[in-house]
Amino acid sequence: MAATVFGTGTAPDLTVQEPILPAPRLGLYLVHRFGGITAHLTADQDTVQTVRALALTVLVAHGVDLETAESAQLVLSELIGNAVRACGEHAPLVVEVYRVEHDAVVAVHDPLVGAGPRRADTAVDSDEAETGRGLVLLDVLAPGWTVKPSPIGKGIRARITAAR
């Protein structure tokens, strides 16, 4: 299915070939959205791996450079991992992966309204640190990431800026 992005003024129209999405299956439902996909999933190892792999494919298909798409894939993995740790395996999640300008955006929505990411009391470079490195990774790859209430609980959104 081709999605046409209509230009304004004298800019030419652009056509993007949408990647073919896997068929809906138990625990995973995928929807094309402008510049990417939205995935409704039950968080288990198989669906998370599928969405993670698909994120890279979708972003590159929509013109995001490979390095930025790989960084977005890593950020997505951290966000999903945090949601699974907070909500438990098989939690219902909504994942958004899409392009804005040359950048990649990933968002993960989970059902816990008040439980946002928390930084560990121990320094991340300490030998005693067991967790907390994911938030540092988010700060580096997607500075300005946000946590906001969403219709299903909360959503964490991160924009990974492409090198220009």
C-alpha positions as CSV (number, residue, x, y, z in Angstrom):
1,M,0.0,0.0,0.0
2,A,1.5,3.3,-1.0
3,A,1.0,6.4,1.1
4,T,1.2,9.7,-0.7
5,V,2.5,12.7,1.2
6,F,1.1,15.8,-0.4
7,G,3.4,18.7,-0.8
8,T,2.5,22.3,-0.5
9,G,3.3,25.2,-2.8
10,T,5.7,24.2,-5.5
11,A,7.3,21.2,-3.6
12,P,6.8,17.9,-5.4
13,D,4.6,15.2,-4.1
14,L,6.4,12.3,-2.4
15,T,5.4,8.7,-2.5
16,V,6.5,6.3,0.3
17,Q,6.2,2.6,-0.1
18,E,4.7,1.3,3.1
19,P,6.4,-1.9,4.4
20,I,4.3,-5.0,4.3
21,L,3.2,-5.7,7.9
22,P,2.9,-9.2,9.4
23,A,-0.7,-10.4,9.6
24,P,-2.5,-9.8,12.8
25,R,-2.0,-12.6,15.3
26,L,-2.8,-13.2,18.9
27,G,-1.1,-10.6,21.0
28,L,-0.1,-8.3,18.1
29,Y,-2.1,-5.9,15.9
30,L,-0.3,-3.5,13.6
31,V,-1.7,-0.4,11.9
32,H,0.0,1.9,9.4
33,R,0.1,5.5,10.5
34,F,1.5,8.5,8.8
35,G,5.3,7.9,8.6
36,G,5.3,4.6,10.5
37,I,3.2,2.2,12.5
38,T,1.2,1.8,15.7
39,A,1.4,-1.7,17.3
40,H,-1.1,-2.9,19.9
41,L,0.5,-5.8,21.7
42,T,0.6,-8.0,24.7
43,A,4.2,-7.9,26.0
44,D,5.8,-11.2,25.6
45,Q,9.2,-12.1,24.2
46,D,7.9,-13.0,20.7
47,T,5.8,-9.9,20.1
48,V,8.4,-7.6,21.6
49,Q,11.1,-9.0,19.2
50,T,8.7,-8.7,16.3
51,V,7.9,-5.0,17.0
52,R,11.6,-4.2,17.7
53,A,12.7,-5.7,14.4
54,L,9.8,-4.0,12.5
55,A,10.7,-0.6,14.0
56,L,14.0,-0.6,12.1
57,T,12.4,-1.8,8.9
58,V,9.6,0.8,9.1
59,L,11.8,3.7,9.9
60,V,14.3,3.0,7.1
61,A,11.4,2.5,4.7
62,H,10.2,6.0,5.6
63,G,13.6,7.5,4.9
64,V,15.2,7.6,8.4
65,D,19.0,7.0,8.1
66,L,20.2,3.6,9.4
67,E,22.1,5.0,12.3
68,T,19.2,7.0,13.6
69,A,16.8,4.0,13.0
70,E,19.2,1.7,15.0
71,S,19.3,4.3,17.9
72,A,15.5,4.4,17.8
73,Q,15.3,0.6,17.9
74,L,17.6,0.7,21.0
75,V,15.5,3.4,22.7
76,L,12.3,1.4,21.9
77,S,13.8,-1.7,23.5
78,E,14.6,0.2,26.7
79,L,11.1,1.7,26.9
80,I,9.4,-1.6,26.3
81,G,11.7,-3.3,28.8
82,N,10.9,-0.6,31.4
83,A,7.2,-1.0,30.8
84,V,7.4,-4.8,31.1
85,R,9.4,-4.5,34.4
86,A,6.8,-2.0,35.7
87,C,3.6,-3.8,34.5
88,G,4.7,-7.4,34.2
89,E,4.9,-9.8,31.2
90,H,1.8,-9.9,29.0
91,A,0.9,-6.2,29.8
92,P,-1.1,-4.5,27.1
93,L,1.1,-1.9,25.4
94,V,0.7,0.5,22.5
95,V,3.9,1.2,20.6
96,E,4.3,4.0,18.1
97,V,7.2,4.2,15.7
98,Y,7.3,7.0,13.1
99,R,9.3,9.6,11.2
100,V,9.1,13.3,11.8
101,E,11.2,15.3,9.4
102,H,14.5,13.3,9.3
103,D,14.1,12.2,12.9
104,A,12.7,9.0,14.4
105,V,10.0,9.1,17.2
106,V,9.1,6.1,19.4
107,A,6.5,6.1,22.1
108,V,5.4,3.3,24.4
109,H,2.1,3.5,26.3
110,D,1.4,1.3,29.3
111,P,-1.5,1.0,31.7
112,L,0.3,2.4,34.8
113,V,-0.7,6.0,35.2
114,G,1.5,7.2,38.1
115,A,4.5,4.9,37.7
116,G,7.1,6.7,35.6
117,P,10.7,5.9,35.1
118,R,12.8,6.5,38.2
119,R,16.5,7.1,38.5
120,A,18.4,4.9,40.8
121,D,20.0,6.3,44.0
122,T,23.3,4.6,43.0
123,A,25.5,6.3,40.4
124,V,25.2,4.4,37.1
125,D,29.0,3.9,36.8
126,S,29.1,2.3,40.3
127,D,29.9,-1.4,40.6
128,E,26.8,-1.6,42.9
129,A,24.4,-0.2,40.2
130,E,22.1,-2.9,39.1
131,T,19.7,-0.8,37.0
132,G,19.3,2.8,35.8
133,R,21.5,2.7,32.7
134,G,18.5,2.8,30.4
135,L,17.5,6.3,31.4
136,V,21.1,7.5,30.8
137,L,20.8,5.9,27.4
138,L,17.5,7.8,26.8
139,D,19.1,11.0,27.9
140,V,21.9,10.6,25.4
141,L,20.0,9.3,22.4
142,A,16.7,11.2,22.9
143,P,17.3,14.3,25.1
144,G,14.0,15.8,26.1
145,W,12.0,12.5,26.2
146,T,8.7,13.0,27.9
147,V,6.3,11.1,30.1
148,K,2.6,12.1,29.9
149,P,-0.8,10.6,30.8
150,S,-2.4,8.8,27.9
151,P,-5.9,7.3,27.4
152,I,-4.6,3.9,28.5
153,G,-2.3,5.0,31.4
154,K,0.9,6.9,30.5
155,G,3.0,7.3,27.4
156,I,6.7,7.8,27.1
157,R,7.8,9.6,23.9
158,A,11.3,10.0,22.6
159,R,12.5,11.7,19.5
160,I,15.9,10.6,18.2
161,T,17.4,13.4,16.2
162,A,19.2,12.4,12.9
163,A,22.7,13.6,12.4
164,R,22.6,16.3,9.7
